[in-house]
Amino acid sequence: MNKDISVCISCGPFTEELLPFLFKNIEKTSHNFGRFIFLLGTSPYVSDTKLKKNLEKYLNSIKFINCKSFDGHKKKCKSFSHASVINELVKHCDTKYSILMDPDIAFTYKNWDEIVIEFLTNYKLFGVPYKSFNEDDKLVKYQSIPNAIFCIGESKLIRSIDWSPHHGLENYIKTLVSNSNKPFYLETPLKFGIQFISNDKLSTQYNCPIGSYVYLDTGYMATERLSKESVKCLNFVNKNRLFSFDFMIEEYYLGDKLFLTHAKKIRNNSERYRNWKKVVLNFQ
């Protein structure tokens, strides 16, 4: 089978520890592993040598892309690093479909690749949403549009989106460190990369109620591009069912079945990682 799906993964520090498990997981849960070409965005912060050693079995399916625009560490905001690598990687997507994928996810749904391609006959983009809006939240991310943790669409659409976060987030990060008076962004929100939802148009675009504040993180510009398009999001559960032992682990469902899980800020030498991996392996 010809390779028809490019998989873009931004390789930050410690990624080389997580990718072997992700590759094995995809190999076990997908219908046809041979359809994927993996584009790994590397930088001075990641060891190419270690990546190639850990992924030796899969090298024929990998392209290593040196992303010199990996500037997030200078701005002390990981979103800038992540987005700059994504924007570079998607330029190299020449397959029909492309996936944006974090290295700390794992699939629990058999033949998931066939399922997502089937969804793309009716939807422009398929993937995971950010945490759903809650009235107790003071600051949220855009709703009901798949984000870069995991999303898939036709490559021409993925390439057409600028995945950069709002430039004001640099001010937000700096001020957050030095200012204990929260929320400090209320008077001039856009200065800090925050969008105040003041009218129906913005409410529709970000799918958040008037009066709320939206953190313009990686991929926020996709909301304008896709607000009038048909997209499909998995169901995010605010209270974990299978990973109740760790609130940092996210669960995403298709119907009543767990589709994938995202283990935020996990390291492979930790008890968190061993517990997460043990549950995931039960699905393979």
C-alpha positions, 0 to 999 in steps of 0.5 A: 500500500502506498503511503497516504498519511504523513505524521508530523511530530514535534520532538522536544526534550525527552521525546526520544524516550517516548517515541519507541512506545508510540511507534509500537502502539501505532504499529499494534493498533492501526490497520496498516502501519505501512501507510504512514510516513513519520516526519520528526521535527528535530532541533538542537535540543534533541539528540538525533543520534539517540532518536535514530538508535531508539527508532532503528526498526522504523527508520525506513518510515521516518524523515528527520526534519531539522527545524531551525525555527525552534525558538520557543526556548528563547521565549520561554513558551513551549507553544512557540516551539511546538508551533514553529516545528509544526509549521515547518513539518507541514511544508513536507507533507506530500501525502493525501492526509496529514496528522499532527500528533504529540509524542505523549499520546497512545491509541486504544482503538483498533484500526483507528486509521481506517476510522479517521479516514472514513470520517474525513469523507464527511468532515474537514478535520478530525481529532481531539478538542481542548478541555470543554468550557466550564463556567468556573474557568476564568480562561479557556482554550478554543472549543470544538475544533481539533487541536495539535495534540491529535488531528487529521485532515487532507494535507492541503488543509493542514498546510493552509493553517498557520499553527502559531500561537498569538504573539502576545502569549510571550507577554502573558508568560513573562507577566505570569511569572512576575505578577501575582495579581490575577487575572492581570490581562482584563484591561488589555487582553490581546496584549497578552494573547487573550481574546475577550469574547465580546460578540456573537461572531467571536462566540461562534468562532471560538465556541465560547460564551460572550463574556469569556476569555480565550487563551490563543494557543497553538492553532487558534487561527484554525478557528476562523479558517474552520468555524463554518466548516464541518469538523469532528471532535472526540469526546473529552471527559473531565473526569477520568474513567480508566486513569483515575489515578492521575488527573494529568492524563487525558481520555478521549472517547469515540462513542463509549469507547476510549480512542486515545489517551494523552499523558501530559508531562510524562517521563518514561522513568517515572511511576506515572509512565509505568501505570499509564503504559500498563493500562494502554497495553491492555488495549493492544 
